[in-house]
Amino acid sequence: MKLIPELRFPEFEGDGEWVEKKLGEVYNFLVTNSFSRANLNYEDGEVKNIHYGDIHTKFSTLFDITREDVPFINPDVSIEKIREECYCLEGDIIFADASEDSNDVGKSIEIVNINGEKLVSGLHTLMARQINKTLKIGFGGYLFKSDWVRKQIQREAQGAKVLGISTGRISTIKISFPRNPQEQQKIASCLSSLDELIAAHSDKLHALKDHKKGLLQNLFPQEGETVPKVRFSEFEGDGEWVEKKLGDKEVSSFVNDKVDSEKLTLENYISTDNMLPDYSGITKASKLPTTGRVTEFLEGDILISNIRPYLKKVWKANKNGGASNDVLVFRSGSKILNNFLEFILKNDTFINYVMQSAKGVKMPRGDKDSMMEYSVSIPSKKEQQKIASCLLTVDELITAQQEKIAQLQQHKKGLMQGLFPKMV
């Protein structure tokens, strides 16, 4: 196999094979510090610090300090021992050297803009600096996210519960790059443009979710109130909403009907495992219960994961099926529409109420009796439908935006596989 990518920009098709070297031939490693979160703050300081946890959770592949929320080292912490050459420079690669997940061990970012600020690489990180500036700034960030490089890093990681990677082991992995710096720049520019597009759509998604959160707060009465802050004009003269308990038979009830698990399929069996957090719906079940009977639900019922309620796993069934014993099934009563009940149960106010009486620490469970005592305010069914329709429209926009982001991420994955050659 020649070291040539499947996808190549036309102007570089005749440039031949990429160069292959060991990482340690292109980069050397510098000393990092071991400041914990307790030594950091987001308000004041002279030097900013990259913590390995932020590499795992929030920093972009190409790290621009003007776009990232980076903590300072506390002013009372001495930084005298930090040598001048150990401050980050543009083009440095910062690796997170530890993770409980093999997919994250050795995850990295490339420093592309420091903006004249002082920045150091912190706890559980490795900082690599180019020896001869062989790679264009920006290319290295994506190189170390390519499939073949990531697989090598995962193979070199060691540990049982927590995986770690050392400078010695990571230095031996193979990396490849175009001889022509212009090709490196073209690849980096292509992928960074796509990342910016994904970020823009992600910002739009967050804005839609914030908008929905605001609607949920304003279209429903707050605690101690009998009318909402915002009301559709045609219902302004309809007076106060009626307050009832969630367990009132006219409002809702728990479903206790059972169905044999052998009658279910992977498509209509719901457990806490295939319910997605943050009200994002469900995925196909990975396995069915082996024996016994589970709770039967009907289309229109509202399902809630009773384990770790704070994850907000709530789903309105769009088909009949069966749910595990860790999933509660609500059915709407005569005074309330199931669409309206769905948004009551998705409201942060209800989730917070459930958490107050939840039992357990690591795996808290909601208390069914307490849930049934939850106070709900109900308007006429016409107003319920208007509110539910409004919120459903926002949900559809959120779903469409999530699908658009997923498509872009899939497109990027394909580009990453094609733009970097598979090394032997």
C-alpha positions as CSV (number, residue, x, y, z in Angstrom):
1,M,0.0,0.0,0.0
2,K,1.3,3.4,-0.9
3,L,1.0,6.1,1.7
4,I,-1.5,8.2,-0.3
5,P,-4.9,9.3,0.9
6,E,-8.1,8.2,-0.9
7,L,-9.2,11.8,-1.2
8,R,-6.8,14.4,-2.5
9,F,-7.1,18.0,-3.7
10,P,-6.5,18.0,-7.5
11,E,-3.5,20.3,-7.3
12,F,-1.6,17.8,-5.2
13,E,-2.4,14.5,-7.0
14,G,1.0,14.3,-8.5
15,D,2.9,15.0,-5.3
16,G,3.5,11.4,-4.5
17,E,3.5,9.6,-1.2
18,W,3.2,11.2,2.2
19,V,6.2,11.1,4.6
20,E,6.0,8.6,7.5
21,K,7.9,9.2,10.7
22,K,7.7,8.3,14.4
23,L,6.0,11.0,16.5
24,G,9.3,11.4,18.5
25,E,11.2,12.3,15.3
26,V,8.9,15.3,14.7
27,Y,8.0,16.4,18.3
28,N,9.7,16.5,21.6
29,F,8.0,16.8,25.0
30,L,8.2,19.5,27.6
31,V,7.5,19.5,31.3
32,T,3.9,20.2,32.4
33,N,2.5,21.2,35.8
34,S,0.2,19.3,38.2
35,F,-2.2,22.0,39.4
36,S,-5.6,20.6,40.4
37,R,-8.9,22.3,39.9
38,A,-8.6,23.7,43.4
39,N,-5.6,25.8,42.2
40,L,-7.6,27.3,39.3
41,N,-10.3,30.0,38.9
42,Y,-12.1,31.7,36.1
43,E,-11.8,35.3,37.3
44,D,-8.3,36.5,38.0
45,G,-4.6,35.5,37.4
46,E,-1.6,36.1,35.2
47,V,-1.3,32.6,33.7
48,K,-4.0,30.4,32.2
49,N,-3.9,26.6,32.6
50,I,-5.1,23.8,30.3
51,H,-6.7,21.1,32.5
52,Y,-7.0,17.6,31.0
53,G,-10.7,17.4,31.8
54,D,-11.3,20.4,29.5
55,I,-9.6,18.6,26.7
56,H,-12.0,15.7,27.2
57,T,-15.1,17.8,27.4
58,K,-15.0,21.3,25.8
59,F,-11.9,22.5,24.0
60,S,-11.9,22.6,20.2
61,T,-9.4,20.6,18.1
62,L,-7.8,23.9,17.1
63,F,-7.5,25.8,20.4
64,D,-7.9,29.5,20.1
65,I,-7.6,31.1,23.5
66,T,-9.9,34.0,22.5
67,R,-12.8,31.5,21.9
68,E,-12.3,29.2,24.8
69,D,-13.1,29.5,28.5
70,V,-9.8,28.8,30.2
71,P,-9.1,29.0,33.9
72,F,-6.3,31.0,35.5
73,I,-3.8,29.6,38.0
74,N,-4.8,31.2,41.4
75,P,-2.8,34.3,42.2
76,D,-1.6,32.8,45.5
77,V,-0.1,29.8,43.8
78,S,3.6,30.1,43.0
79,I,4.6,29.9,39.3
80,E,8.3,30.6,39.7
81,K,9.3,27.0,38.9
82,I,7.7,27.1,35.5
83,R,10.5,27.5,33.0
84,E,10.1,29.9,30.1
85,E,10.3,27.2,27.4
86,C,7.4,25.4,29.1
87,Y,4.8,28.1,28.4
88,C,2.7,27.0,25.4
89,L,3.5,28.2,21.9
90,E,1.3,28.2,18.8
91,G,1.7,24.8,17.1
92,D,2.1,22.9,20.4
93,I,0.0,19.7,20.8
94,I,-1.5,19.0,24.2
95,F,-2.6,15.5,25.0
96,A,-4.8,14.3,27.9
97,D,-2.7,11.4,29.2
98,A,-5.4,9.7,31.3
99,S,-9.0,8.6,30.9
100,E,-11.4,5.9,32.0
101,D,-12.6,5.6,28.4
102,S,-10.3,4.2,25.7
103,N,-12.0,6.5,23.2
104,D,-10.7,9.6,25.1
105,V,-7.2,8.5,26.3
106,G,-4.6,10.6,24.4
107,K,-7.3,13.0,23.2
108,S,-5.5,16.1,22.0
109,I,-5.8,19.8,20.9
110,E,-3.4,22.0,18.9
111,I,-2.7,25.5,20.1
112,V,-3.4,27.8,17.1
113,N,-3.8,31.2,18.8
114,I,-2.5,32.4,22.2
115,N,-3.2,36.1,21.6
116,G,-0.1,37.1,23.5
117,E,-1.4,35.5,26.8
118,K,0.6,33.2,29.1
119,L,-0.7,29.6,28.9
120,V,0.6,26.4,30.4
121,S,-0.3,22.7,30.1
122,G,-1.5,21.2,33.3
123,L,-2.5,18.2,35.3
124,H,-2.5,14.8,33.4
125,T,-1.4,16.4,30.1
126,L,1.6,15.9,27.7
127,M,2.9,18.9,25.8
128,A,4.5,18.2,22.4
129,R,6.5,20.8,20.4
130,Q,7.7,20.4,16.9
131,I,11.5,20.0,16.5
132,N,11.9,21.6,13.1
133,K,8.4,23.1,12.4
134,T,7.7,20.4,9.8
135,L,3.9,20.7,10.1
136,K,1.8,23.8,9.4
137,I,-0.1,25.1,12.3
138,G,-3.6,23.6,12.2
139,F,-2.6,20.4,10.4
140,G,-1.3,18.6,13.5
141,G,-4.6,19.1,15.4
142,Y,-6.4,17.0,12.8
143,L,-3.6,14.6,12.2
144,F,-3.8,13.5,15.8
145,K,-7.6,13.0,15.5
146,S,-7.3,10.8,12.4
147,D,-8.4,7.2,12.8
148,W,-5.0,5.5,12.4
149,V,-3.2,7.7,14.8
150,R,-6.0,7.4,17.4
151,K,-5.9,3.6,17.1
152,Q,-2.2,3.6,17.7
153,I,-2.5,5.8,20.8
154,Q,-5.3,3.5,22.2
155,R,-3.1,0.4,21.7
156,E,-0.2,2.1,23.6
157,A,-2.4,3.1,26.5
158,Q,-1.9,1.1,29.7
159,G,-4.0,0.6,32.8
160,A,-7.1,-1.2,34.2
161,K,-9.8,1.2,35.5
162,V,-7.9,4.3,34.3
163,L,-6.0,4.2,31.1
164,G,-2.8,6.3,30.7
165,I,-0.3,7.1,28.0
166,S,3.3,8.1,28.6
167,T,5.7,10.3,26.5
168,G,7.8,7.2,25.9
169,R,5.0,5.1,24.5
170,I,3.3,7.9,22.5
171,S,6.7,8.9,20.9
172,T,6.8,5.5,19.1
173,I,3.6,5.8,17.2
174,K,3.7,6.5,13.4
175,I,2.4,9.7,11.9
176,S,2.3,10.7,8.2
177,F,2.0,14.0,6.5
178,P,2.3,15.6,3.0
179,R,5.7,16.8,1.9
180,N,4.1,20.0,0.6
181,P,3.2,22.4,3.4
182,Q,0.5,23.9,1.1
183,E,-1.3,20.5,1.1
184,Q,-1.1,20.4,4.9
185,Q,-2.6,23.9,5.0
186,K,-5.4,23.0,2.5
187,I,-6.4,20.0,4.6
188,A,-6.4,22.0,7.8
189,S,-8.4,24.8,6.2
190,C,-11.0,22.4,4.8
191,L,-11.6,20.7,8.2
192,S,-11.5,23.8,10.3
193,S,-14.1,25.4,8.0
194,L,-16.3,22.4,8.5
195,D,-15.8,22.6,12.3
196,E,-16.8,26.3,12.3
197,L,-20.0,25.3,10.4
198,I,-20.7,22.6,12.9
199,A,-20.1,25.1,15.8
200,A,-22.5,27.6,14.2
201,H,-25.2,25.0,14.0
202,S,-24.5,23.9,17.6
203,D,-24.9,27.5,18.7
204,K,-28.3,27.6,16.9
205,L,-29.3,24.4,18.7
206,H,-28.4,25.8,22.1
207,A,-30.4,28.9,21.3
208,L,-33.4,26.8,20.4
209,K,-33.1,24.8,23.6
210,D,-32.8,28.0,25.6
211,H,-35.9,29.4,23.8
212,K,-37.8,26.3,24.7
213,K,-36.7,26.5,28.3
214,G,-38.0,30.0,28.5
215,L,-41.3,29.0,27.0
216,L,-41.7,26.2,29.6
217,Q,-41.0,28.7,32.3
218,N,-43.4,31.4,31.0
219,L,-46.3,29.3,29.5
220,F,-46.9,27.5,32.8
221,P,-47.7,29.1,36.1
222,Q,-44.8,29.3,38.5
223,E,-45.0,28.1,42.1
224,G,-47.6,30.0,44.1
225,E,-49.2,31.4,40.9
226,T,-52.5,30.4,39.2
227,V,-51.9,31.9,35.7
228,P,-48.7,31.9,33.5
229,K,-46.6,35.0,32.8
230,V,-47.3,34.6,29.1
231,R,-50.7,33.7,27.7
232,F,-52.1,33.4,24.2
233,S,-54.4,36.4,23.5
234,E,-57.5,34.3,23.0
235,F,-57.3,32.9,26.5
236,E,-56.4,36.0,28.5
237,G,-60.0,36.3,29.8
238,D,-60.3,32.6,30.8
239,G,-59.3,33.1,34.4
240,E,-57.2,31.0,36.7
241,W,-55.9,27.6,35.9
242,V,-57.2,24.7,38.0
243,E,-54.8,23.2,40.5
244,K,-54.8,19.4,41.0
245,K,-52.4,16.7,42.1
246,L,-50.6,14.7,39.4
247,G,-52.1,11.5,40.9
248,D,-55.7,12.8,40.6
249,K,-57.4,10.2,38.3
250,E,-58.6,13.1,36.1
251,V,-54.9,14.1,35.5
252,S,-52.8,11.0,35.3
253,S,-52.1,7.5,36.6
254,F,-49.3,5.0,36.7
255,V,-49.8,2.1,34.2
256,N,-49.4,-1.3,35.8
257,D,-50.6,-3.5,32.9
258,K,-48.1,-6.2,32.0
259,V,-47.0,-7.9,28.8
260,D,-44.9,-11.0,28.3
261,S,-41.4,-10.0,27.3
262,E,-41.3,-12.7,24.7
263,K,-43.9,-10.7,22.7
264,L,-41.6,-7.7,22.4
265,T,-39.0,-6.7,19.8
266,L,-35.9,-4.6,20.0
267,E,-38.0,-1.8,18.3
268,N,-40.7,-1.6,21.0
269,Y,-38.9,-2.5,24.2
270,I,-37.9,0.5,26.3
271,S,-35.4,0.5,29.1
272,T,-33.3,3.1,30.8
273,D,-30.4,2.1,28.5
274,N,-32.1,3.1,25.2
275,M,-33.8,6.2,26.6
276,L,-31.7,9.2,25.7
277,P,-31.0,12.1,28.2
278,D,-32.2,15.6,27.9
279,Y,-35.6,14.5,26.4
280,S,-33.8,13.4,23.2
281,G,-36.0,10.4,22.6
282,I,-35.0,6.8,22.3
283,T,-32.7,4.5,20.4
284,K,-33.2,0.8,19.4
285,A,-32.8,-1.5,22.3
286,S,-29.6,-3.6,22.3
287,K,-31.2,-6.6,24.0
288,L,-34.5,-7.8,25.3
289,P,-35.3,-9.0,28.9
290,T,-34.7,-12.7,29.1
291,T,-37.7,-13.7,31.1
292,G,-40.8,-12.4,32.8
293,R,-43.4,-9.7,32.3
294,V,-42.8,-5.9,31.9
295,T,-45.0,-2.9,32.0
296,E,-47.1,-2.5,28.9
297,F,-47.5,1.0,27.4
298,L,-49.7,2.3,24.6
299,E,-49.1,5.0,22.0
300,G,-49.5,8.4,23.7
301,D,-48.3,7.3,27.2
302,I,-45.5,9.2,28.8
303,L,-42.4,7.2,29.9
304,I,-39.9,8.4,32.4
305,S,-36.7,6.8,33.5
306,N,-36.9,6.4,37.3
307,I,-33.1,6.0,37.7
308,R,-31.2,9.3,37.9
309,P,-34.2,11.5,37.0
310,Y,-31.8,14.5,36.6
311,L,-30.8,13.0,33.2
312,K,-34.3,14.0,32.0
313,K,-35.1,10.8,30.1
314,V,-38.7,11.5,29.2
315,W,-40.4,10.1,26.1
316,K,-44.0,10.2,24.7
317,A,-44.6,6.8,23.2
318,N,-45.4,6.8,19.4
319,K,-46.2,3.1,19.4
320,N,-47.3,0.3,21.7
321,G,-44.7,-1.7,23.6
322,G,-43.2,-2.7,26.9
323,A,-41.0,-0.9,29.4
324,S,-38.5,-2.2,32.0
325,N,-39.3,-2.0,35.7
326,D,-37.0,1.0,36.0
327,V,-39.2,3.0,33.6
328,L,-42.4,4.7,34.9
329,V,-45.4,4.9,32.5
330,F,-47.9,7.7,32.9
331,R,-51.3,7.8,31.2
332,S,-53.3,11.0,31.0
333,G,-56.7,11.4,32.6
334,S,-60.0,12.9,31.3
335,K,-59.0,16.5,32.1
336,I,-55.6,16.7,30.4
337,L,-54.2,16.0,27.0
338,N,-51.3,13.7,26.7
339,N,-49.3,16.3,24.8
340,F,-49.8,18.8,27.6
341,L,-49.0,16.2,30.3
342,E,-45.8,15.4,28.4
343,F,-44.5,19.0,28.8
344,I,-45.5,19.1,32.5
345,L,-43.3,16.0,33.0
346,K,-40.5,17.5,30.9
347,N,-40.5,20.8,32.8
348,D,-37.4,21.4,35.0
349,T,-39.8,22.3,37.9
350,F,-41.1,18.7,37.9
351,I,-37.7,17.1,37.5
352,N,-36.3,19.2,40.4
353,Y,-39.3,18.2,42.5
354,V,-38.6,14.5,41.8
355,M,-34.9,14.9,42.7
356,Q,-35.8,16.4,46.1
357,S,-37.4,13.1,47.2
358,A,-35.2,10.7,45.2
359,K,-33.6,7.9,47.2
360,G,-30.0,6.9,46.7
361,V,-26.7,8.7,46.0
362,K,-24.9,7.2,43.0
363,M,-28.1,5.9,41.4
364,P,-31.0,8.0,42.8
365,R,-34.5,6.8,42.2
366,G,-37.6,8.9,42.1
367,D,-40.3,8.2,44.7
368,K,-43.6,7.2,43.0
369,D,-45.8,8.3,45.9
370,S,-44.1,11.7,46.1
371,M,-44.6,12.2,42.3
372,M,-48.4,11.6,42.7
373,E,-48.5,14.5,45.2
374,Y,-47.0,16.9,42.7
375,S,-49.2,20.0,42.2
376,V,-50.1,20.7,38.5
377,S,-52.1,23.6,37.1
378,I,-54.4,22.9,34.2
379,P,-56.2,25.3,31.8
380,S,-59.0,24.3,29.3
381,K,-58.2,21.7,26.8
382,K,-58.2,24.3,24.0
383,E,-55.5,26.2,25.8
384,Q,-53.6,23.0,26.6
385,Q,-53.6,22.2,22.9
386,K,-52.4,25.6,21.9
387,I,-49.5,25.4,24.4
388,A,-48.6,21.9,23.4
389,S,-48.6,22.8,19.7
390,C,-46.3,25.7,20.3
391,L,-43.8,23.6,22.2
392,L,-44.1,20.7,19.7
393,T,-43.1,23.1,16.9
394,V,-40.0,24.1,18.8
395,D,-39.2,20.4,19.4
396,E,-39.5,19.8,15.7
397,L,-37.0,22.6,15.1
398,I,-34.7,21.2,17.7
399,T,-34.9,17.7,16.2
400,A,-34.2,19.1,12.7
401,Q,-31.2,21.0,14.0
402,Q,-29.8,17.9,15.8
403,E,-30.2,15.9,12.6
404,K,-28.4,18.6,10.6
405,I,-25.5,18.6,13.1
406,A,-25.3,14.8,12.9
407,Q,-25.1,14.9,9.1
408,L,-22.3,17.4,9.2
409,Q,-20.4,15.3,11.8
410,Q,-20.9,12.2,9.6
411,H,-19.6,14.2,6.6
412,K,-16.5,15.3,8.6
413,K,-15.9,11.7,9.7
414,G,-15.9,10.6,6.1
415,L,-13.5,13.4,5.1
416,M,-11.1,12.6,8.0
417,Q,-11.1,8.9,6.8
418,G,-10.4,10.0,3.2
419,L,-8.0,12.9,3.7
420,F,-5.5,10.9,5.8
421,P,-3.9,7.7,4.4
422,K,-4.2,4.4,6.2
423,M,-0.8,3.5,7.4
424,V,0.5,-0.1,7.5
